[in-house]
């Protein structure tokens, strides 16, 4: 056990209900080759059981693991070639530190099974609940459905997804009591409850261990019935992890000096002007995150990691890391905000409770098909939660540059890249134009200041229908 103070002076935890309070090395001592591990965490690396995963990476006798996580869970495991198969939403690390993962996927020594965020979360939830399989509407027209059983129910097509039952689950929490009850903070809950409930043995890495009763019942986020081992996190070991995260987060998008059209902030303002008070809106990764800085009053922003009612990005003085959106950007919480896990978050999305979704795009077709998770320069790509968000939403706005940096068109007759969703896009906002997707074709509604409809058409493959009242953008 760590010598770090656990709670109040003089108090020592008891082992109750079969819970083991142990070191990270002790927690993984009985793991063996071929085990399936599931790792909770979303966005910031502070929200992952890094020290327990480090202990697993020190096990030279363990190999051929199957890992389930949002992005590849821990690069030292890849560097030592301990994982033979990875199931997740991002083929490489979300933080850009995935050289080992990329290399192994490219050479075929690491099998990658792409799974949208909600689907692998729902597969874990099903495993926890004793449900062997279920039919899902997500990704029906994409690579996700390849090789899977299909069924039409009430006139809609679904694909069969099977449950996941990991041998070991790695979760992160703020506090644990002697019974294994866990509490979290802010928008850090995400996949942890599903991982804990589904796993045969769950290891919780926590900042503090407190007496039974010190966590009020309403603050328990993961009941102790799902937790088997508790590891006390040592903050002294965080520096390397946090410095790496800060380096990645410090990277800024660079704009060409000869840009024609509007810059990203004005693109975000244009999208924000399309939103209406009372709407529940999800903002995807990349450019869409900027929209949160300009949303009108009364719009409720939803994030896949389990945050409803967030606002603009935090400034340096605010620095509240546990309030973050799906891109791991620290944001503020508005009055009336709420936090929940990924299962509930994607219930809101897939269940048709959102009014609008704003996503980035790599390609959009004339029919409103979207491709935004893979391009040729990527090894495995990153589905994230986009396929889930496309499934049942009345309005989907794509926010993207009109052409690539090499001048290649991104609005095409048909998408050349694998699809995220078919016929799901309703509007496209770019640095050059606002375009509406209609049954008759793509309608050019607005152009960027100083940009003519002819200029937009030259950079758009489908023939645009120029609206009679086409005008210059206003913000």
VMD Tcl script that draws the C-alpha trace (Angstrom):
set ca {
  {0.00 0.00 0.00}
  {1.20 3.52 -0.74}
  {2.55 5.57 2.17}
  {0.55 8.55 0.94}
  {-2.00 9.78 3.47}
  {-5.30 8.14 2.66}
  {-7.72 10.33 4.55}
  {-7.70 11.84 8.01}
  {-4.63 11.30 10.27}
  {-4.73 8.09 12.28}
  {-7.36 6.42 10.09}
  {-6.51 3.28 8.17}
  {-8.86 1.60 5.69}
  {-10.36 -1.78 6.44}
  {-10.78 -4.54 3.87}
  {-14.53 -4.96 3.66}
  {-16.76 -6.87 1.24}
  {-13.76 -8.50 -0.41}
  {-12.18 -5.22 -1.60}
  {-8.42 -5.15 -1.86}
  {-6.54 -1.90 -1.27}
  {-3.21 -2.51 -2.93}
  {-0.34 -1.10 -4.95}
  {-0.58 -0.81 -8.72}
  {1.83 -3.72 -9.17}
  {-0.22 -5.90 -6.82}
  {-3.43 -4.97 -8.63}
  {-2.19 -6.43 -11.95}
  {-0.11 -9.28 -10.54}
  {-2.53 -12.04 -11.58}
  {-3.15 -10.79 -15.11}
  {-2.10 -13.20 -17.85}
  {-1.49 -13.30 -21.57}
  {-4.63 -13.25 -23.69}
  {-6.75 -11.32 -21.17}
  {-9.21 -8.70 -22.36}
  {-8.83 -5.32 -20.68}
  {-11.21 -2.36 -20.83}
  {-9.96 1.12 -19.95}
  {-12.21 4.02 -19.01}
  {-11.32 7.61 -19.74}
  {-12.21 10.30 -22.24}
  {-10.23 13.34 -23.28}
  {-7.63 14.43 -20.75}
  {-5.09 11.78 -19.73}
  {-5.68 12.67 -16.07}
  {-8.93 10.79 -16.43}
  {-7.23 7.45 -17.00}
  {-5.66 4.93 -14.59}
  {-2.14 5.73 -15.84}
  {-0.18 4.39 -12.88}
  {-2.00 1.07 -12.87}
  {-1.50 0.79 -16.63}
  {2.20 1.56 -16.09}
  {2.31 -1.39 -13.71}
  {0.76 -3.60 -16.38}
  {3.35 -2.39 -18.90}
  {6.08 -3.54 -16.50}
  {4.80 -7.13 -16.77}
  {7.28 -8.68 -19.23}
  {5.43 -12.01 -19.09}
  {2.09 -10.68 -20.37}
  {1.28 -10.45 -24.08}
  {-1.53 -10.96 -26.63}
  {-3.93 -8.68 -24.73}
  {-7.21 -7.49 -26.23}
  {-7.77 -3.84 -25.32}
  {-11.10 -1.98 -25.35}
  {-11.04 1.80 -24.96}
  {-11.93 5.09 -26.64}
  {-8.43 5.59 -28.04}
  {-5.49 3.24 -27.61}
  {-5.31 3.24 -23.80}
  {-1.61 3.40 -23.01}
  {1.28 3.76 -25.43}
  {3.82 1.79 -23.31}
  {1.62 -1.28 -23.89}
  {1.98 -0.74 -27.64}
  {5.69 0.01 -27.41}
  {6.23 -3.39 -25.76}
  {3.86 -5.08 -28.24}
  {1.68 -6.43 -25.44}
  {-1.64 -5.92 -27.29}
  {-2.70 -8.09 -30.24}
  {-6.13 -6.50 -30.83}
  {-7.64 -3.12 -30.10}
  {-11.38 -2.32 -30.14}
  {-12.10 1.40 -30.00}
  {-13.28 4.61 -31.61}
  {-9.84 6.00 -32.45}
  {-7.26 3.76 -34.12}
  {-4.45 5.87 -32.75}
  {-4.10 8.00 -29.65}
  {-6.34 11.05 -29.53}
  {-3.32 12.99 -28.24}
  {-0.99 12.38 -31.17}
  {1.46 10.18 -29.24}
  {0.65 6.93 -31.03}
  {3.63 6.10 -33.21}
  {3.85 2.54 -31.90}
  {0.13 1.96 -32.42}
  {0.19 3.43 -35.93}
  {3.20 1.35 -36.94}
  {1.69 -1.90 -35.69}
  {-1.70 -1.30 -37.30}
  {0.05 -0.41 -40.56}
  {2.22 -3.54 -40.53}
  {-0.69 -5.78 -39.48}
  {0.68 -6.93 -36.12}
  {-2.02 -5.07 -34.19}
  {-5.57 -5.88 -35.24}
  {-7.85 -2.85 -35.06}
  {-11.62 -3.22 -34.81}
  {-13.18 0.23 -35.28}
  {-16.18 0.78 -33.04}
  {-18.09 4.05 -32.63}
  {-18.01 5.36 -29.07}
  {-21.59 4.52 -28.28}
  {-21.35 1.05 -29.77}
  {-18.38 -0.14 -27.72}
  {-19.93 1.53 -24.67}
  {-23.26 -0.19 -25.32}
  {-21.44 -3.50 -25.89}
  {-19.88 -3.11 -22.44}
  {-23.24 -2.17 -20.93}
  {-24.81 -5.25 -22.52}
  {-22.00 -7.42 -21.15}
  {-22.59 -5.99 -17.69}
  {-26.32 -6.65 -17.92}
  {-26.05 -10.22 -19.18}
  {-27.37 -9.33 -22.65}
  {-25.37 -11.26 -25.26}
  {-26.19 -9.10 -28.29}
  {-28.43 -6.32 -29.56}
  {-29.46 -4.64 -32.81}
  {-28.11 -1.13 -33.41}
  {-28.99 1.55 -35.98}
  {-25.49 3.06 -35.85}
  {-23.21 2.76 -38.87}
  {-25.62 0.70 -40.98}
  {-24.22 2.15 -44.23}
  {-20.58 2.14 -43.10}
  {-17.63 -0.20 -42.54}
  {-18.96 -0.81 -39.04}
  {-21.70 -3.01 -40.48}
  {-19.42 -5.15 -42.67}
  {-19.77 -8.88 -41.94}
  {-22.51 -8.38 -39.34}
  {-26.03 -9.75 -39.32}
  {-28.65 -7.26 -40.44}
  {-32.32 -7.09 -39.62}
  {-35.15 -4.75 -40.62}
  {-37.39 -3.78 -37.71}
  {-40.39 -1.49 -38.24}
  {-39.02 -0.59 -41.65}
  {-35.58 0.46 -40.39}
  {-32.33 -1.44 -40.88}
  {-30.16 -2.50 -37.94}
  {-26.92 -4.44 -37.44}
  {-26.21 -7.02 -34.73}
  {-23.60 -6.05 -32.12}
  {-22.25 -8.50 -29.56}
  {-21.56 -7.84 -25.87}
  {-18.07 -7.37 -24.43}
  {-17.12 -8.96 -21.10}
  {-13.56 -7.89 -20.18}
  {-11.39 -9.84 -17.77}
  {-10.06 -6.64 -16.20}
  {-11.37 -3.09 -16.11}
  {-9.26 -0.01 -15.33}
  {-11.20 3.00 -14.04}
  {-10.33 6.35 -12.51}
  {-12.16 8.21 -9.74}
  {-11.65 10.98 -7.24}
  {-12.57 9.06 -4.09}
  {-13.17 5.48 -2.97}
  {-14.52 4.34 0.36}
  {-13.78 1.05 2.12}
  {-16.69 -0.64 0.35}
  {-15.37 0.35 -3.07}
  {-17.96 3.03 -3.76}
  {-16.48 5.60 -6.13}
  {-17.19 9.30 -6.60}
  {-16.15 11.52 -9.49}
  {-16.17 15.18 -10.31}
  {-17.31 17.28 -13.25}
  {-17.47 15.71 -16.69}
  {-14.99 12.92 -15.89}
  {-17.45 10.02 -15.59}
  {-17.67 8.98 -19.28}
  {-16.95 5.25 -19.87}
  {-15.91 4.38 -16.31}
  {-19.28 3.04 -15.05}
  {-19.74 0.78 -18.10}
  {-16.16 -0.53 -17.82}
  {-16.52 -1.17 -14.07}
  {-19.84 -2.99 -14.40}
  {-18.81 -5.15 -17.35}
  {-15.42 -6.35 -16.10}
  {-14.80 -9.57 -14.18}
  {-12.23 -7.72 -12.03}
  {-12.32 -3.94 -11.78}
  {-9.33 -1.93 -10.60}
  {-10.05 1.63 -9.50}
  {-7.23 4.17 -9.33}
  {-8.30 6.97 -6.98}
  {-6.97 10.20 -5.51}
  {-8.24 9.49 -2.00}
  {-9.52 6.58 0.10}
  {-12.03 7.55 2.77}
  {-14.02 5.76 5.49}
  {-17.34 4.11 4.72}
  {-20.01 6.80 4.87}
  {-17.70 9.64 3.90}
  {-19.19 9.59 0.41}
  {-22.88 10.45 0.55}
  {-25.14 7.95 -1.25}
  {-26.22 10.47 -3.88}
  {-22.56 11.19 -4.71}
  {-21.67 7.57 -5.44}
  {-21.07 7.38 -9.20}
  {-19.95 3.72 -9.33}
  {-21.32 1.41 -6.59}
  {-18.81 -0.78 -4.80}
  {-20.47 -3.95 -6.08}
  {-18.62 -3.31 -9.36}
  {-15.19 -2.61 -7.81}
  {-12.68 -5.25 -6.69}
  {-9.32 -3.53 -6.18}
  {-8.40 0.01 -5.19}
  {-5.08 1.67 -6.03}
  {-4.12 5.01 -4.48}
  {-2.95 7.42 -7.17}
  {0.37 9.17 -6.47}
  {0.24 12.78 -7.76}
  {4.04 12.99 -7.65}
  {4.14 10.72 -10.70}
  {1.87 12.93 -12.82}
  {4.39 15.40 -14.19}
  {5.47 13.50 -17.30}
  {1.89 12.68 -18.27}
  {0.61 16.22 -17.76}
  {3.54 17.90 -19.51}
  {2.92 15.68 -22.55}
  {-0.75 16.62 -22.56}
  {0.06 20.33 -22.29}
  {2.45 20.05 -25.24}
  {-0.22 18.51 -27.44}
  {-2.90 20.96 -26.31}
  {-0.57 23.89 -27.05}
  {-0.50 23.07 -30.76}
  {-2.46 25.65 -32.72}
  {-4.04 25.51 -36.15}
  {-2.02 27.67 -38.55}
  {-3.78 29.77 -41.16}
  {-2.35 30.43 -44.64}
  {-1.37 34.04 -45.26}
  {-3.24 34.10 -48.57}
  {-6.54 32.83 -47.15}
  {-9.63 33.71 -49.13}
  {-12.83 33.68 -47.15}
  {-13.54 33.93 -43.44}
  {-11.32 32.67 -40.59}
  {-12.37 29.89 -38.17}
  {-13.86 32.20 -35.54}
  {-16.21 33.77 -38.05}
  {-17.11 30.32 -39.38}
  {-18.04 29.37 -35.81}
  {-20.03 32.58 -35.37}
  {-21.96 31.79 -38.56}
  {-22.92 28.37 -37.21}
  {-23.85 29.86 -33.84}
  {-26.19 32.29 -35.61}
  {-28.13 29.28 -36.98}
  {-28.87 27.95 -33.49}
  {-32.03 28.81 -31.60}
  {-32.82 29.23 -27.89}
  {-34.25 26.06 -26.42}
  {-32.23 23.74 -28.66}
  {-30.01 20.94 -27.40}
  {-26.88 20.95 -29.55}
  {-23.82 18.70 -29.79}
  {-20.52 20.11 -31.04}
  {-18.01 17.71 -32.58}
  {-14.23 17.80 -32.40}
  {-12.03 20.31 -34.23}
  {-13.56 23.47 -35.70}
  {-17.02 22.86 -34.16}
  {-15.62 23.33 -30.65}
  {-15.17 27.04 -31.45}
  {-18.94 27.43 -31.69}
  {-19.23 27.18 -27.91}
  {-17.64 30.64 -27.63}
  {-20.53 32.24 -29.53}
  {-23.71 30.31 -28.70}
  {-26.84 32.39 -28.09}
  {-28.49 32.39 -24.69}
  {-30.83 29.48 -24.15}
  {-28.89 26.90 -26.22}
  {-27.88 23.82 -24.22}
  {-24.61 22.28 -25.39}
  {-24.20 18.50 -25.09}
  {-20.87 16.64 -24.98}
  {-20.42 12.89 -25.49}
  {-18.30 12.52 -22.36}
  {-21.36 13.36 -20.24}
  {-21.82 17.13 -19.95}
  {-25.01 19.05 -20.69}
  {-25.07 22.83 -20.34}
  {-21.48 23.87 -20.98}
  {-20.32 27.10 -22.56}
  {-17.23 28.88 -23.81}
  {-13.69 27.65 -23.41}
  {-12.01 28.54 -20.13}
  {-9.32 31.17 -19.95}
  {-5.93 30.47 -18.34}
  {-7.01 31.89 -14.98}
  {-10.00 29.55 -14.67}
  {-8.08 26.26 -15.21}
  {-10.76 23.84 -13.96}
  {-9.54 20.71 -15.74}
  {-12.45 18.47 -14.68}
  {-14.92 20.57 -16.70}
  {-14.17 19.69 -20.31}
  {-15.95 18.95 -23.57}
  {-15.58 15.99 -25.95}
  {-12.38 17.49 -27.36}
  {-10.91 17.71 -23.84}
  {-10.99 21.51 -24.01}
  {-11.66 23.00 -20.57}
  {-15.00 24.83 -20.70}
  {-17.28 26.62 -18.27}
  {-20.49 25.17 -16.85}
  {-23.66 27.24 -17.11}
  {-26.27 27.36 -14.38}
  {-28.39 24.23 -14.63}
  {-25.61 22.09 -16.14}
  {-25.56 18.36 -15.46}
  {-23.05 15.50 -15.59}
  {-23.63 11.84 -16.46}
  {-21.91 8.84 -18.00}
  {-21.41 7.94 -21.67}
  {-24.27 5.43 -21.71}
  {-26.76 8.16 -20.81}
  {-25.01 10.68 -23.03}
  {-25.37 8.51 -26.11}
  {-28.92 7.64 -25.13}
  {-29.60 11.34 -25.61}
  {-27.88 11.31 -29.00}
  {-29.00 8.01 -30.51}
  {-32.47 8.30 -29.00}
  {-33.31 11.44 -30.95}
  {-33.22 13.89 -28.04}
  {-30.79 16.33 -29.67}
  {-32.06 19.11 -31.94}
  {-28.85 19.80 -33.82}
  {-25.36 18.35 -34.23}
  {-22.34 20.26 -35.59}
  {-19.53 18.08 -36.95}
  {-16.31 18.59 -38.84}
  {-15.99 17.07 -42.27}
  {-13.44 15.66 -44.68}
  {-15.95 15.20 -47.49}
  {-19.65 15.86 -48.02}
  {-21.62 14.56 -51.01}
  {-24.36 16.24 -53.04}
  {-26.84 13.92 -51.31}
  {-25.71 14.94 -47.82}
  {-23.50 11.92 -47.13}
  {-20.71 12.66 -44.63}
  {-17.17 11.28 -44.45}
  {-15.22 12.60 -41.48}
  {-13.37 9.75 -39.77}
  {-10.74 8.54 -42.23}
  {-8.56 9.96 -45.00}
  {-5.60 8.44 -46.89}
  {-3.04 10.22 -44.71}
  {-4.42 8.38 -41.65}
  {-3.52 4.82 -40.65}
  {-6.73 3.80 -38.90}
  {-8.72 6.99 -38.45}
  {-10.95 8.09 -35.63}
  {-14.69 7.47 -35.59}
  {-15.27 9.02 -32.21}
  {-18.98 9.44 -31.60}
  {-19.83 10.94 -35.00}
  {-21.66 7.86 -36.35}
  {-23.81 7.78 -33.23}
  {-24.56 11.49 -33.53}
  {-25.61 11.09 -37.18}
  {-28.11 8.35 -36.44}
  {-31.23 10.25 -35.38}
  {-30.90 14.04 -35.43}
  {-33.16 16.47 -37.34}
  {-30.40 18.93 -38.23}
  {-26.73 18.17 -38.88}
  {-24.44 21.06 -39.77}
  {-20.97 20.33 -41.14}
  {-18.37 22.99 -40.36}
  {-15.22 22.66 -42.46}
  {-12.84 24.38 -44.86}
  {-14.24 24.43 -48.38}
  {-11.16 22.80 -49.90}
  {-8.11 21.04 -48.48}
  {-4.81 22.83 -47.97}
  {-3.75 21.31 -51.29}
  {-6.78 22.79 -53.02}
  {-8.71 19.52 -53.36}
  {-12.49 19.76 -53.32}
  {-14.29 18.52 -50.23}
  {-17.87 18.94 -51.47}
  {-18.23 16.19 -54.06}
  {-20.81 14.40 -56.17}
  {-20.04 11.30 -54.10}
  {-17.72 10.82 -51.11}
  {-14.52 8.93 -51.93}
  {-13.70 8.24 -48.27}
  {-15.54 5.74 -46.03}
  {-18.84 7.16 -44.84}
  {-19.71 8.36 -41.37}
  {-23.38 8.73 -42.21}
  {-25.57 8.52 -45.31}
  {-27.88 11.38 -46.24}
  {-27.53 12.95 -42.81}
  {-26.16 16.46 -43.55}
  {-28.64 19.34 -43.73}
  {-26.29 22.37 -43.93}
  {-22.63 23.01 -44.77}
  {-20.79 26.04 -43.41}
  {-17.32 26.67 -44.84}
  {-14.87 29.53 -45.05}
  {-16.51 30.41 -48.38}
  {-20.21 29.71 -48.08}
  {-23.37 28.55 -46.36}
  {-24.92 25.71 -48.38}
  {-28.18 23.90 -47.69}
  {-28.70 20.25 -48.64}
  {-32.13 19.81 -50.25}
  {-33.86 17.03 -52.24}
  {-33.35 19.18 -55.37}
  {-29.61 19.62 -54.76}
  {-27.14 21.85 -52.94}
  {-28.48 25.38 -52.52}
  {-26.00 28.22 -52.08}
  {-27.61 30.50 -49.49}
  {-24.74 32.82 -48.47}
  {-21.20 33.61 -49.52}
  {-18.30 34.90 -47.45}
  {-17.61 38.64 -47.74}
  {-15.81 39.36 -51.00}
  {-16.48 35.89 -52.41}
  {-18.66 35.45 -55.48}
  {-20.99 32.50 -56.21}
  {-18.79 31.72 -59.21}
  {-15.73 31.44 -56.97}
  {-17.58 29.01 -54.68}
  {-18.79 26.94 -57.66}
  {-15.25 26.61 -59.03}
  {-14.30 24.88 -55.76}
  {-17.40 22.68 -55.53}
  {-17.86 19.56 -57.66}
  {-21.69 19.34 -57.70}
  {-23.55 22.06 -59.55}
  {-24.85 24.52 -56.98}
  {-28.32 26.00 -57.07}
  {-27.81 29.70 -56.34}
  {-30.73 30.86 -54.21}
  {-32.58 33.90 -55.63}
  {-31.92 35.68 -52.34}
  {-28.30 34.51 -52.00}
  {-26.50 37.12 -49.95}
  {-23.24 37.95 -48.24}
  {-22.79 36.35 -44.80}
  {-23.73 38.31 -41.72}
  {-22.50 37.47 -38.22}
}
mol new
graphics top color blue
foreach p $ca { graphics top sphere $p radius 0.5 }
foreach p [lrange $ca 0 end-1] q [lrange $ca 1 end] { graphics top cylinder $p $q radius 0.2 }
display resetview
